[in-house]
Amino acid sequence: MFELTEYIGIIAFSISGFFVAIRNKLDLLGILVATFLTALGGGIIRDISVDKIPFTFTYDYPAAIVLCIMLVMILFKFHKRNSIENRLFFIVSDSIGLVSFSIGGAIIAIEANFNFTGVIAISFITAVGGGIMRDIIINEVPFIFKTGFYGTVALLMGFGIYLLNALGFESPIFVLILFIIGVLLRVFAYYKKWSIPLK
């Protein structure tokens, strides 16, 4: 289950990272770095946090997936399209990456016998860590700090996995249902412009 969520997250965040790099008019090296950080950065932080050799450093598939996605995006000239970040394709891919990595992070934390706080923290870090690093190196305020419901979805997914595990419902079907709910929630929140206001 973990590897499935990891690969889905890598594919989805490779796409969204590519678009963010294009929006910032980065050159090919910049696009490569931004895409790799978005897709793999959170997972690297997660694995170091649970005292594991990063998944990305023990398997060739993660880096190969990122490179393949980049090549496909360039071949189909997605880098020449305007305002792609406001389109459904970008929003859905980013939402899938967010939810996949949130779930994967929570699963790893539970396997490492972390408590509730640890599960939520690792889930959150896995989902948003790469994006934060990417935004910092391109001199932007991290995306997560500009939209109130993005990080909230990551926290809710971590809580959901923790709850499923506590209740003994951690079967793939329940995880899939949680995944679908998470993606729909994120997409709906984006278009409804949900946020957590500071009164």
N, C-alpha and C positions, 0 to 999 in steps of 0.2 A: 504493500500500500504506500509506504514512504517513497519508494523509487518512482512510482507512478506520479504521485503529486510533485515530486522533484522535477521530473522531465516535463510535465505539463507547465509548471511554473517557469522553468528555464526557457521553453519555447515562447510562452506568452510575454515574459519580461524582456526577452531578446527583441521582440517586435516593438514593445513600448519604448525600450531604451534606445533603439534605432531612431524612432520618430523624435524623441526628445533631442538626440544629438543633431538630427537634421534641422530641427527648429532653431537650434543655436548655431547653425552654420559651421559646424566643426568639419575639419578635414578628415581624410580617411583614417588616420591614426586616432584622431579624437573620437570618431564614430566607433572604432574598434574598442577603445578603452571604455567609453560610456556604455556601450552595449554589454561588454563583459562585466562591468561593475554592477549594472542593473540586474543582469541575469544570475550572476554568481556570487556577488558580494555578500548578500544576506546569509546565504548558505555557509559561506566560509566563516563569517562571524559566529553563526550558530554552532558549527562543529567545534570551533576553538573553545566556545563557551562551555560545551559539554565534554571537553577534554578528548576530542576525537580528531584524527587526521581528516582534514576537510575532504568531503565527498569528491569535490572537483579535482583534488590532487591525487586521488587514488583510482579514478576512472577517466578514460579518455572521452566518454560520451558527452559530458557537459560542454566542454570546449568545442567539440565537433558540432554539436547542435547549434551553438551560438554562431559559429562560422558559417554553417549552412544557411541559417536564417538570414544572416547578413547578405550572403551572396544572392539568395532568392530575392530579397528586398531590393537589392541594387539591380539585378537582372530585369526585374519587372518595373524598374524606375519609380519605386515608391518615394525615392529621395527627391523627385522632381514635382511631387504633388503638394499643393498648398493647403494649409490649415487642416492637415490630416488629424491633428490631435482632437479636433472637435467632432470627428466622425465616429460612427458607431464601432467601426473596426478597431480603432485605437482604444476606445473606452472598454470594449468587451475584452480585448486581449490583456489590457492592464488589470482589469478586474479579475480575470482568470488567474493571472500571475499572483496577484495579491492574496486571493483566497487559497490557491494551491500551496503557496509558501507558508501561509499562516497555519494551515492544517499540517503540512509536513513538519514544520518547526515544533508544533505541539506534540506530534507523535514522537519525535526524537526526544523531547523533554520528558515525556511520560516514560519512555524506555530507559531513560537515565535516572528514573525515580525522583524527578524534581517534584516539589510541592506545587500547590496552586499558583503561587506567585511566580515560581520558576517557569511553569508551563506557559503562563500568559506572557511573561517577558521574552522567552525564547521564540514563541509564536510571533510576537510583534517584531522582534529584531530580524527574524528570518524574512518576514514580509517586506519590511521597509528599509532595512539596513543598506542594501545595495543602492536603492534610489537616493538615500541620504548622501552616501559617498559620491555618487554621480553628480548630484546637484552641487555639492561643495566644490568639487574640482572644476565645474564649469561656472563657478561664482554666482550661484543662484541660491535664494532662500529655499531650503528643501521643500518639495511639493507637499509633503505630509503636514507641514506647519502652516500651509495656506488654505487647506480645505479640511474642515472639521470632521467629516465623516469617513475619510480614507483610513486613518489609523484606527478609528472606532470599529470598522469592519474587521480589521486584523485582530483586535482584542476580542471581539465577539466570536470569531472563529476559534481562537485559542480556548475561550471559555466553553464553547460548544464541544470541542474534542475532549476537554477535561471532564465535562459532565457526562458525555457518552461513555467514557472509560469508567468513571465512578459508578455509573448505573449498569455497566456490563453490556452496553449496546454498541461496542466499537467495531461491529461488523462492517464490511465494505458498503453494504446498501445504506446504512445509516450515515456513513461518512459521505457517500455520494449525495444523499439528500441534503446534508449540511452544506456541501460544496455548491450545489445548485442554488440553495437559499442565499448563500453568501454572495454569489455572482449577481443574482437578481437584485439583491439588496443594494450592492454597490452601484450597479447601473441605474437603478431607480433613484438612489440618493443623488447621483451625479446630475441626472436630468431634472430632478426636483430641487437641486441646489440646497440639499440639506446640510446643515452645519450645527455645531454646538456653540450657541452664542454666549458671549461674555456680558452678563448684565451689569 
